[in-house]
């Protein structure tokens, strides 16, 4: 099984580097970004430090890469947060210096398009944290969700195992960031269906994965694709974005993994709750439930064609819906079918 370095944890008063490897959206909505930074200060006792392109839309790959490298190289910065995702970070990776990252390992938080950077860190043997962003989770209107705050606190400051919780309700709708009054409004919640567990066995392994759509790009580009042997015993995690890919696309990724032999190497598969609402496609709750069920069926059908027993747990609280549990990529997870529990190592 692939080996990973041990990361030092920040303590209250430490500096957090804030970067935008994908999109400088904080520049369009500075009042939202300021709320996220204030919560880093008030709720976690950390001191945010933004880099030049954090609020700059249209910054070049080289400029954004420079900021990422500076955040990792600065010994005063103890942890790095991404402001948000985007859609072109795959082009940034070639401008990063792996030796700088390897020489300065530190916790990195982000999700969605940040799958690209998480994947590079994973190849280098550096754990990272899938989830958390200053512009979304930290700047949640009306306050951070309790489960998100608890998970983020564990990921930042604690060592050891954390049992993944199940939220009674969730939200996936959006409030327009252009309306500053929305900073004080709580998004409407809806009942959560809980986990959908299939398969058997109590297993553990190192976590690898990310956003489905980004993983497809990584595989096509052949960009730091994990070696087969490094995935022996790995726990694969995956979720889908606001692009809301059709179930066929998600299932076909699983089929491709099956053809690579990876579904026999993984020890378990964890799937985050699919986002089924966006501003240009506002599905009703009933339509969203149908969308999520179709994706679950597509995933399970594809996996079972190659592996009849591997534990597959779907509708977990990570990814593009809220609350959001932080997934410790490159660290261990225990998936216990006997007691229907999942324990993450932070």
C-alpha positions, 0 to 999 in steps of 0.5 A: 500500500502506498505510503504517505508523509505525516502532516503537522497540524496548525494551532490557533494563531497560525497563518492560513494561505488562501489561493485560487488555483481554479477561478478568482471568484472572490474578486467578483464577490468580495463580501462573500470572501470576507465572510469566509475569512472572518469565520476562519478567524472567529471560529477556528482562530486562524489568520488568513493570508491571501495571495495576489491571484486569489481575487483575480479573474483571468489570471494565467496558469503561471501566475496562479501556480506561483501563488500555490508554490509561494503558499506551500514554500512559506514556512509561516503558512501552516495550511493552505485553503482554496477559495473555490473550484472552477473548470481549468485547474487541469492546465495549472498542474504542469506549472507546479514544481513537485519538488517544492511540494515534496519539500514543504508538505502541509494540509491543503483544503479544497474540492471539485476542480481541486481534484487535480491538485489533490491527485498530484499531492497524492502521487507525491505521498502528501495527504490532503483534505477534500472539502472546505473552501472560503467562498462556499462552506466557510461563507455559508449564508446564515452560518456554517452547518454544524456537521461541516464545522465539526468535520473541518475542526477535526481535519484541521486540528485533531489526530486519529479517527473520526466517525463519519456522521449522517445528517438528517437533512441537507441543502443543494439549492443556491442563493445569489451571491450578488445579493448581499442580504443572502449572507444572512439567509439560510438555504432551505433544507430537505430530508436526507435519505441516509446512506445506501449500503451494498456489499459486505466485509470490514475493510480499510485502506488509503483514500483516493478519488475526487470529483467524477468529472475532473477524474475523467479529465485526469484519466484522458490526459494521463496526468499523474494517473495512479499506478495500479499497485498504488491502488491496492487496498485503496478506498475510492471516493467520488462525487459529482458537481453542479454540472449534474452529469447524466448517470451513464457518465458516472457509471461509465467511469466505473466501467472504465475502472473495471476494465483497468482492473481497479475495481478488484484493487479497491477495498471499498467505494464511497460516493457522495450525495449527487447535487441535483439542483443548479441555477440553470437547472433547478430540479424539484425535490421529486426530480432530484430524488429520481436523479440521485436514484438513477446515479446510484443504480448506474454506479452499483450496476457498473461495479457489480459487473466486475466485483460482486462483494466490495462495499459500496456506500452512497449518498454520503455527506461530502461533495457539492451539497451541504453539510459537507464532511471533509475527506482525508485523501491519502489517509486511512478509512475503515469501512465496516459493513458489519456495523454500517460505520465509516471511520476516517483518519485525520 
